[in-house]
Amino acid sequence: MTSEIVHIGGYTAAGGGRGDGIVAARRDPASGALTPFGTVAVTDSPSFLVRHPALPVLYAVNELAEGQVSAFGVGERGELTPLAVRSTGGAEPCHLAVAPDGGHLFVANYGGGSVAVLPLDGRGVPGERSDLVGHEGHGPDPERQEKAHCHMVSPDPGAGPLLAVDLGTDSIYRYDLDAASGRLVPRAPRVRTAAGAGPRHLARHPDGRRCWVAGELDATVTAYELTAEGALHQRGRVDASGRAGHVQPSEITVGSDGRFLYVGNRGVGTVAVFALDAELPRLVAEVETGGEWPRHFVPVGEHLYVADERADMVRVFRVDPGSGVPEPVGEPVEVPSPTCVLP
C-alpha cells in the first residue's frame, strides 16, 4: 500500500551531504515504526519532496547551483520511475508545492531569490517553466540577508493567493496565478516581517483564517490573521524556543486537529509544542529530538517523524492526543543527511 510508504529526501555529495538520493521506507501505522528499504531514486540533493494531490507522482527539488526539479511516477511499493527533469531558472531550490487543482508546480529558489512556475500535464509531468518572478531587496543581516532568498511557496487550499516566504528580504509575497498562461500576478503590497526575522516557513491553520511564520534568524514565531481577500494581519510574536543557546528554527506545522503548533529548533535540537487556544501561541512543552539539527518533520496519524540532517537519522515520536506532546518511540532510523519526510 502506498499509504504506508514514506519517502525521505536529503543531501547528496553534490550538496555536501552523505545520501544517494530519495530513500523509501515502510511505515507501520500502529507502532509508527519506519523500515527503510534503500534508495529508490538516485538524484542530486533532493532536499524537499511533495506529491501530486490526485496522481501517483512525486516531485523533488534538486538543490544545486543550477536548480532543477525532478518528477517521478510512484509505484505501489514506493518505487520511483523518472518522468522529467526541468530547470527552475534559479540557484538552490529548497521548497516546492503543487497547486490545489494539480495544474501547476511552484518552486522556491533560495539562492536565486525567485519563484518558478511549471505547468503540469494530465499525467502530472512538468513542462518547461511558464514563469519566473524575482524578488528584490535585502535585510539587516549582512551574511544571510545580502539579497533575496525565497524559502517557501504556500498555495492557498481555497481561492486565496500563493504566499512566497522570503528569508532575505524579511517579506511574504502574495501572487495570484493566471492558470491559462501559467504566470504569477503580484498582489501589492508585500507583507513585511520584523527586520532581521529571516522568515523561513509558514504553517496554515485548517480553519483558513490563521497562519504562523517561523523566523530562522531571530528565533521567533509570528502569528497572522488571514483574510478572505488574502491579506495578512500580524497578531504578535513569541519565542520559538524556551532553551538557551543558538536557536535556528526550521520546520513549522499545525497538528491535524488544529489544537497545537509544532516548531523545529536547530542548534538546541528540540521540537517546541505550542497550544493554539489564545491569540498568540502558548508554549506547553519542548521535546529533545536526540540530535541537534531537526531540519524537517511531519505528523502522520498519531506519530511525528523528525529528520535530523546532521545526525543522519529520522526519529519517530508518538503524539499524546490530549496534551499534543510527542514522546520518542523505539530507536532512531538511520538515513544519511535527511532533510524531508514525505508520507
N, C-alpha and C positions, 0 to 999 in steps of 0.2 A: 504494500500500500504506500503510495507516495505521501500520504498524510503522516506517515511515521518515518519519513526520510527527512533528514536535516542536512543542508549544505552549508559548508563553512568556507569563507573566503579569507585570504590573508596575503602577506607579503612574500614574494619570492626573491631570489638573488637580485633581480632587476631593481627591486626597491629596498635592498638592504636586509631582506628577510631570509627565512630558512625553509619556507614552504616550496611546493612544486606547482601549486595551482589550487583548484577547488576540491575540497575533501567532502565526501559523503559519509553520513553516519546514520545508523538505525536508532530510533528513539522508542523506548518502552513507555507508553503513555501512563502506565500505572506507577512505575517506580521512578520515571524520569530519566533512567539510565541511557547514556549515549554509547553506542558501539561503532567507532569509525571503521570503515572498510576500504580506506585508501583514497588516493587522488583519482577523481573521475574526469577531470579536465586539466590538462597541462596548459596553463596560460599565465602571462606575466602579471604579477601583483594584482590579483582580483580582490581589491580591498573592500569593495562593497557590492552586495548582491541584492537583486529584487526579482520577484516573479510577476509574470503577466496575470492580470486579475481573472482571466477566463480561459487561457490556453496553457498547455504544459510547456511553457518557455521560461527560461531563466536568463537574466541579463547581469553582466558583471562589468564594472569599470576596470580598465587596465591603467593603474595609476603610474603613468610613465611621463617622461618629458614631452613626448608627443602622444597625447592622450588618445585612448581608444575605448570603445565599448564592444564587448563580445556577447553574442546571443547563442543560446544552446537549447535544443529540444531536450525535454526531461522525460526519461523512460520510467516505467513503473517501479523499477528497483533503484531509482536515483541516478541511473547512468545518464551522461550528458553527451549529446551529439552536436557538434558545431554547426551553426546556421549562417552566421555572418560576423564579420569584424568591421567596424566603422570608426572613422576618426571623429573625435569630439571637438576638434578645432582649437583645443587649448591644452595646457600642461596640467598634469597631475589631477585628473578627475577623481573625486573621492566619494561621490554620492550620486545616486540616480533614483528615479521614480517613474512609474507608468501612470499616464492619465487614467482617471477612473473608467473611461469608456474603452480603454485599451488601444486607442488610436495613435498615441504619441509617447515617446520616451524623452524625459527631461534629464539632463546631466549637469552636475555642478563641477566646473573646472576650478580646482583650488589654486593651482599655480597660474592659470590663465585669468582668474578673476572674472569668469564668464559663465553664462548658462547656454547650453546647447539643446536644440530640439531635433529629434529624429522621428520621421513618420514610421509607423508600423503597419505592415500589410495584413491581410486577412489571416495569415499564418503566424503573425506576431514577429515577423522578420523585419529588422530595421533597415530603412533605406538610407540614402545619403542625407546629411544634415539639411534641414529646412530653415534653420535659423541659428544665429549665434549672437548673443547680446552681451556686451562687455560692460563691466562696472568700472567707475572712475572714482579716485579719491584715495585717502589713506587715514590711518588713525594715529593716536599719540605714541604707540609702542613702535620704536624705530626698527626693531628686528622682526616683529611679527605682522606689523600693520603698515609696511612701507608702500603697499599698494593693495588693490582689491584681492580678496581671497574668498571666493564663493565656496561655502562648505556644505550646504544642503539645499535640496529642492523639495518643496512640500506642496503637492497639488491638493486643492480643496476637494473632499469627497463629494460635495454638492456642487453648487454653481459659482462659488467664490473664486477669487484669483489664486494663481500659483504664488507661493511665497518662496523667495530665494534668500537664504540667510548668508550674509557676507561678513566673515570674521575681520577682514582687513579694513573695511570702511565703517564698522560698527553700524551696520544697516540691515534692514529687512526690506527687500524689493518686492513689489507686487506686479504681477503680469496677468493679463487675460490672453488666452490662446485663441487665435483665429484658426479654427480647425481646418478650414478649406485650404489655406496657404501654409499652415504649419508655422506661422510666425507669432512672436510674442508682442503684445501691445502693452507698453508700460502704463501702470496706474500711478499717477503722481499724488502726493509726494511720497518718497520713500520713508520708511519708518526708521528713525534713528534711536539706537540704544544709548545707554550711558557711554561716554567716551572711555575707550580702553577696555570695554567689556569683552570684546572679541567674541561675538555671538557665533556659536558653533552649530547646535542642533535645536530643533523646535519640536515640541510634543503637543498634539491637539487632544482636547477632551472629546469623548464620544458625543457630548451634547452640542458640539459645533460652535459653542459660544465662548470658549476659553482656550488659551494655549499658554505654554511656558517655554522660555528660551534659556538654554544653558550658556553662560558666559565663560568661555575657555580661559580667558586671560585674567578676569577679575574674580573668578570662582564664585559666581552668583547664579541665581535663578530669577529671571524676571517674569512676572505674571502679566498677561494681557487679556483684555476682553476683545473678542472677535465679533464684529457686527455683521449683519446680513449683507451689507454693502461692501464688505471686505476691508473695513478699517480696523486698526489695532489700537486700543486704548490701554496705556500702561497702568497697572494697578499697584505696582510696587515691586521691591526686590528683597530677596533673602539670601543668606549664605548657602552655597551648595553643600558645604560640609561643616560639621562641628569639630573637626580634628585640626590640630596644629600642624604646621608644615606646609610644603608647597602643594597646593591643590590645583589640579588642572582638569576640570570637568570634561566628560566625553559624551556618552550617550544619555538621553533623557527620554522617558516614555511614561505613559499613563497605563495603569493596570486595567485589565479588561472590564472590570465592574465600575471603573471611573472614580474609585474612592481614594486611590493612592498614586503618587507620583514617585518615580524612581530616577535617581541620578547617579551615574558612574563617576567616581573621582579618582583620576590617576594621580600618582605621587604618594597618596596616603592609602591607596588600594582598598577603596570601600564602595559600596552601593548605599546611598542615603535614601531613606524612605520618608516621604512627606505625606501627611494627611491633607486631603483637599476639602475639608469641612469648614473652611473660613475663606475670607477674601484673599489671603496670602497662604502659600503652602506652609504647613507646620511640621517641623522635623520631629519624627517619632522614634526613629532608630537609624543606626548607621552600622552596616554589617561588613566585616572584613571579608575580602574575596579570596584571600590566600596568596595573592600576588600584589604587585604594586601598580600595575598598569592595565586596569579594566577598560579596554578600548570600546567594547560594544556588548550589549546584552539584549535578550529578547524574552518576554514572557510567553510561555506556551502552556495552556491549561493551567494546572496548579504549580507549574515549575518555572524557574528562571534560569536561563543559560547565559553565563558570563564568559566572554572571550578575553583572556589576558594576553595581550600581544607579546609582552616581554618574557612572561613566564612559560610560554609555549603550552598553554592549556586552556581548556574550556571547563568551567566549574559549574556543577549542577546544584541548584537550590530548590527546596520546596517552600512555597509561599504560604504562610498561615492565612487562611481565608478570612479570619476575624481581624487580626492585627495588621495584616499586609506585610509582615516581616519575613524575609527569606532566611531559611536555615539550610546549611550545606548538607548535601546527600552524597554519600559514597566518596570515592577518591576522584581527584581531578583527571580529566580525559586529556591525554597528550595529543596536541595538534601544534605543528610548527607555525609560529608567528600569526596566530589567528586575529582577524580584525572585524569579522562579521559572521553572525549566526543567522541562518535563514531557514525557518521551519516550513 
